[in-house]
Amino acid sequence: MASRMATVVLAGALPVPPRAPTAAAGGTKFVVWTKRPSFHHGIRCGVARAPRSRPQHASSPSTAEEGVLELLKSAVAAIAIIAQISVALPANAVLYSPDTNVPRTGELALRRAIPANPSMKTIQNSLEDISYLLRIPQRKPYGSMEGDVKKAMQIATENKEAMLASMPAELKEKGSELYITLLEGKGGLQTLLKYIKDKDNDRLSVALASSLDTIAELELLQAPGLSFLLPKQYLEYPRLTGRAVVEFTVEKGDGSTFFPTAGGEPKSAATIQVLDGAYDGATLKSVSQAIIVDSETGKKGYTLPLEVMPAGQFEPLYRSPLSIQDGELPVLPMSVYGSVAMSHSEDSDEYSSPTQFFFYLYDKRNSGLGGISFEEGQFSVFGYATDGRDVLSQIKAGDKIRSAKLIQGRERLVLPAAASAPAPADPTLAPAES
């Protein structure tokens, strides 16, 4: 199958006449051989101004009263503007809100995506708060850090049985070992307290990362498999029912090699075909914010429904992109450097290509004030580059994937017999929405 190109379209500020509402800056758009024109609409906002009166040189009482009335009108107009901004569609400001809570690393995004025990999530949040406090320059709030660790220790101690009870029987022994490591092991909570008291920031950062890794392992034991029931119409699709790791060996034009590694989350309708070497030898296409990978040996006409899990929901949406401007955010955000997502199919943005995916090179300069990509919620994100993420920026067009290997999670990859038959290429004949 001929390779499909993808380009980035940059939408700048739109010209506006004087006193007209201004248009917000646009973002990036991945276009994968779409047959329809693609448009970007900026968020427009306008503020009415109170009319200004010319200064009066007469000082009669009637003129003074008129001046007071004009001042009052201006004040009322200002109050009305403030009230309008306060109550009118606050969700429309999501792309521009600096308070938007989106993970900024693949490790953090993967950890937050695990649907684990509430006690574990509370412990995780407490330790992630320390990670934030460590970034404060100069005098760091060690007292707050100590409080976070003691809170985590109390929750872990009081809820041990509940935390282990949520694990399958065959995993409880491993869970018990990880629990002890979290409390007493090297890089555990006791170690965190010691480094906080010593005000040793470097060792504290290393130990904190170790504790968070242990928490992620415990959470994965609590949440094996998919956390939702797969719709019947999608049971014939290949799916990943747990976390997996794929190692890519990238060969540059000069013969040198890179080894970026990507960690993936469970996906019911999207999986990279790496077991049969479909991407070995694939030529990479590099654009300003993406590295695109296309397997020319993939099946023609095979399409997958767009799959996005909204934050706070219990099951994903199919063939329905999220509306970020209405406050919807995905569990696996694309606004992370090194996120991995499926490209859209040729026929419809409601479907993903099973043979083409891309590494997204997130750039805050091309995002809203909240740091959210303007294409957030429009693609099926299924993983993040973890090891070797720093080499992504060095990959150029023409470099090749020497090999793509599934090094962890093979047992979690389900390949139904029906998946060997091509799915309908016509979107009207494809599986219906759940």
Buried (B, 14 or more C-beta within 10 A) or exposed (E): EEBBEBBBEEBEEBEEEEEEEBBBBBBBBBBBBBEEEEEBEBBEBEEEEBEEEEEEEEEEEEEEEEEEEBEEEBEEBEEEBEEEEEEEEEEBBBBBBEEBEBBEBBBBBBBBBBBBBEBBBBBBEBBBBBBEBBEEEEEBEBEEBBBBBBBBBEBBEEBBEEBBEBBEEEBBEEBBEBBEBBBEBEBBBBBBBEBBEEEEEEBBBBBBBBBBBBBBBBBBBBBBEBBBEBBEBBBBBBBBBBBBBBBBBBBBEEEEBBEBBBBBBBBBBBBBBBBEBBBBBBBBBBBEBBBBBBBBBBBEBBBBBBBBBBBEEEBBBBBBBBEBBEBBBBBBBBBBBBBBBBBBBBBBBBBBBBBBBBBBBBBBEBBBBBBBBBBBBBBBBBBBBBBBBEBBEEBEEEBBBBBBBBEBBEEBBBEEEEBEEEBEBEBEEBBEEB
